[in-house]
């Protein structure tokens, strides 16, 4: 399911509509898309908007840059835009999401340990990439095209869970698959690459901590 999530920008909220229900919005000029900003733009492995609600409350996906999904937020899917009300969602007939502030970044695939891959837009900034992988980034080129893997360079040293095997190498912790534009800068994955690498990594792998540690070339000892 393609999903975009919009939340009210407090700096533009002249009607104090943040966290207020649909009836309040209707009484104060309606739901104004120009006061919203996109906080997530990607694809999640769901077919039900209620599953999106559950995920974005309990455990935010990588590439989610807002508060937990709440009243006054908008969820956009291929089926339209939905207002998160105090109880359930209300489909909006006239929410023009092109007027909202977009999430600027690169189309990537996120692969977390024990989870299926999903598409997400990640800002092309060092701090955003570090936040996504949970530390200092490492970039590797294990594929034959211009796709790259961005991961945590210390993942195996700090005990992150094993994630996937690529060409005999174990990656631990979150992985981002992005693309290199040929000059060392990031660029969007193509639709074909999104499909290719989502399929390539759709199966999770159970990789023991011992295998992860052995792949570092170091031996870890426990004391006391």
C-alpha positions as CSV (number, residue, x, y, z in Angstrom):
1,X,0.0,0.0,0.0
2,X,1.4,3.4,-1.0
3,X,1.0,5.7,2.0
4,X,1.6,9.3,2.7
5,X,1.0,10.8,6.2
6,X,0.4,14.5,6.8
7,X,0.3,16.3,10.1
8,X,-0.5,19.9,10.9
9,X,2.5,22.3,11.0
10,X,2.1,24.1,14.3
11,X,3.6,27.2,12.9
12,X,0.8,27.5,10.4
13,X,-2.0,26.4,12.7
14,X,-3.9,29.7,13.1
15,X,-7.1,27.9,13.9
16,X,-5.6,25.6,16.7
17,X,-6.8,22.6,14.7
18,X,-3.9,20.3,15.8
19,X,-5.3,17.2,17.6
20,X,-8.9,18.4,17.1
21,X,-11.6,16.3,15.4
22,X,-13.3,16.7,12.1
23,X,-16.3,18.5,13.5
24,X,-14.0,21.2,14.8
25,X,-12.2,21.5,11.5
26,X,-15.6,21.9,9.7
27,X,-16.6,24.7,12.1
28,X,-13.3,26.5,11.5
29,X,-13.1,26.7,7.7
30,X,-12.5,23.0,6.9
31,X,-9.5,20.9,6.6
32,X,-6.8,23.1,5.0
33,X,-4.1,21.2,3.2
34,X,-1.8,24.2,3.1
35,X,-1.3,23.9,6.9
36,X,-0.1,20.3,6.6
37,X,3.3,18.8,6.1
38,X,4.2,15.3,4.9
39,X,5.9,13.2,7.6
40,X,6.0,9.9,5.8
41,X,6.1,8.9,2.2
42,X,6.5,5.3,1.2
43,X,5.0,1.8,0.8
44,X,3.9,-0.4,3.6
45,X,2.9,-4.1,3.4
46,X,-0.7,-3.4,4.4
47,X,-4.1,-3.4,2.8
48,X,-6.0,-1.9,5.7
49,X,-5.7,1.7,6.9
50,X,-6.3,0.5,10.5
51,X,-3.0,-1.4,10.2
52,X,-1.3,1.8,9.2
53,X,-2.7,3.5,12.3
54,X,-1.5,0.7,14.6
55,X,2.0,0.8,13.2
56,X,2.4,4.5,13.3
57,X,1.4,4.5,17.0
58,X,3.3,1.6,18.3
59,X,6.5,1.5,16.2
60,X,7.2,4.2,13.7
61,X,8.7,3.0,10.4
62,X,12.1,4.3,9.4
63,X,11.5,7.5,7.4
64,X,8.6,8.6,9.7
65,X,9.2,12.2,10.9
66,X,6.2,13.1,13.0
67,X,4.4,12.4,16.2
68,X,2.4,9.1,16.7
69,X,-0.6,9.1,14.3
70,X,-3.4,11.0,16.0
71,X,-6.5,13.1,15.6
72,X,-6.3,15.7,12.8
73,X,-3.7,13.7,10.9
74,X,-4.3,12.7,7.2
75,X,-3.5,9.4,5.7
76,X,-3.3,9.3,1.9
77,X,-3.5,6.0,0.1
78,X,-4.2,5.0,-3.6
79,X,-7.9,5.1,-2.5
80,X,-7.9,8.7,-1.4
81,X,-7.2,10.8,1.7
82,X,-8.6,10.0,5.2
83,X,-8.9,12.3,8.2
84,X,-8.0,10.6,11.5
85,X,-10.9,11.4,13.8
86,X,-11.4,10.7,17.5
87,X,-13.1,7.4,16.4
88,X,-12.0,5.9,13.1
89,X,-11.2,7.7,9.8
90,X,-13.3,10.0,7.6
91,X,-12.7,10.0,3.9
92,X,-12.2,13.5,2.5
93,X,-13.6,14.4,-0.9
94,X,-11.5,17.5,-1.5
95,X,-8.2,17.3,0.3
96,X,-5.6,18.5,-2.2
97,X,-2.3,16.9,-0.9
98,X,-0.3,18.9,-3.5
99,X,-0.8,22.0,-1.4
100,X,0.8,20.4,1.7
101,X,4.5,20.7,2.4
102,X,6.1,17.6,0.8
103,X,8.7,15.3,2.3
104,X,11.9,16.0,0.3
105,X,14.3,13.1,0.0
106,X,15.4,10.0,-1.9
107,X,13.3,6.9,-2.7
108,X,14.9,4.1,-0.9
109,X,14.1,0.6,0.3
110,X,14.3,0.0,4.1
111,X,15.2,-3.4,5.3
112,X,15.1,-4.1,9.0
113,X,16.0,-7.3,10.8
114,X,13.1,-9.8,11.0
115,X,10.9,-7.6,8.7
116,X,9.8,-7.4,5.1
117,X,11.3,-4.6,3.0
118,X,9.3,-1.4,2.5
119,X,9.8,1.8,0.5
120,X,10.4,5.1,2.2
121,X,11.6,8.6,1.3
122,X,14.6,9.5,3.4
123,X,16.1,13.1,3.4
124,X,19.5,13.2,1.7
125,X,21.2,14.5,4.8
126,X,23.9,12.9,6.9
127,X,21.9,13.3,10.1
128,X,18.8,11.7,8.5
129,X,20.8,8.7,7.2
130,X,22.5,8.3,10.6
131,X,19.1,8.4,12.4
132,X,17.8,5.7,10.0
133,X,20.6,3.2,10.6
134,X,21.1,4.1,14.3
135,X,24.7,5.5,14.1
136,X,27.6,6.2,11.8
137,X,26.9,5.2,8.2
138,X,28.8,2.8,6.0
139,X,28.2,2.7,2.2
140,X,28.9,-0.5,0.2
141,X,28.4,-1.5,-3.4
142,X,27.4,-5.2,-3.5
143,X,25.3,-5.1,-6.6
144,X,26.0,-4.9,-10.3
145,X,23.9,-1.8,-11.0
146,X,24.2,1.6,-9.2
147,X,22.2,0.4,-6.1
148,X,24.1,0.8,-2.8
149,X,23.6,-0.3,0.8
150,X,23.7,2.2,3.5
151,X,24.1,0.6,6.9
152,X,25.6,1.2,10.4
153,X,29.4,0.8,10.3
154,X,29.5,-0.4,13.9
155,X,26.4,-2.6,13.7
156,X,28.3,-5.9,14.4
157,X,30.4,-4.4,17.1
158,X,27.5,-3.1,19.1
159,X,25.4,-6.2,18.9
160,X,22.7,-5.3,16.4
161,X,20.7,-8.2,15.1
162,X,21.7,-9.9,11.9
163,X,19.6,-8.8,9.0
164,X,20.4,-10.2,5.5
165,X,23.3,-12.0,3.7
166,X,24.5,-10.3,0.6
167,X,27.2,-12.1,-1.5
168,X,28.3,-14.1,1.5
169,X,28.6,-11.0,3.8
170,X,26.3,-10.6,6.7
171,X,24.6,-7.2,7.3
172,X,23.4,-6.3,10.7
173,X,21.0,-3.6,11.9
174,X,18.9,-1.6,9.5
175,X,19.8,-1.4,5.8
176,X,18.9,1.2,3.3
177,X,19.1,0.5,-0.4
178,X,19.6,3.7,-2.3
179,X,21.3,4.5,-5.6
180,X,24.5,6.3,-6.6
181,X,24.1,8.9,-9.4
182,X,27.6,8.2,-10.7
183,X,29.3,11.1,-9.0
184,X,29.1,9.9,-5.4
185,X,25.7,11.5,-4.6
186,X,22.5,9.7,-3.8
187,X,19.6,9.5,-6.3
188,X,16.2,7.8,-6.3
189,X,15.8,4.2,-7.0
190,X,13.9,3.5,-10.1
191,X,10.5,1.7,-10.1
192,X,12.3,-1.3,-11.5
193,X,14.9,-1.3,-8.8
194,X,12.2,-0.9,-6.1
195,X,10.5,-4.0,-7.4
196,X,13.8,-5.9,-7.9
197,X,15.2,-5.4,-4.5
198,X,11.9,-5.6,-2.6
199,X,11.6,-9.1,-4.2
200,X,15.2,-10.0,-3.6
201,X,15.0,-9.3,0.2
202,X,11.3,-10.1,0.8
203,X,12.2,-13.2,2.9
204,X,13.5,-12.5,6.4
205,X,16.6,-14.4,7.6
206,X,17.3,-15.7,11.0
207,X,21.0,-15.0,11.7
208,X,22.5,-15.9,15.0
209,X,24.5,-13.4,17.0
210,X,27.4,-15.9,16.8
211,X,27.3,-15.7,13.0
212,X,27.2,-11.9,13.2
213,X,30.2,-11.8,15.6
214,X,32.2,-14.3,13.4
215,X,31.6,-12.1,10.4
216,X,33.4,-9.2,12.0
217,X,36.7,-11.0,12.2
218,X,36.7,-10.3,16.0
219,X,36.1,-12.6,18.9
220,X,33.9,-11.3,21.8
221,X,34.3,-12.5,25.3
222,X,32.0,-12.0,28.2
223,X,33.4,-11.0,31.6
224,X,31.9,-11.3,35.0
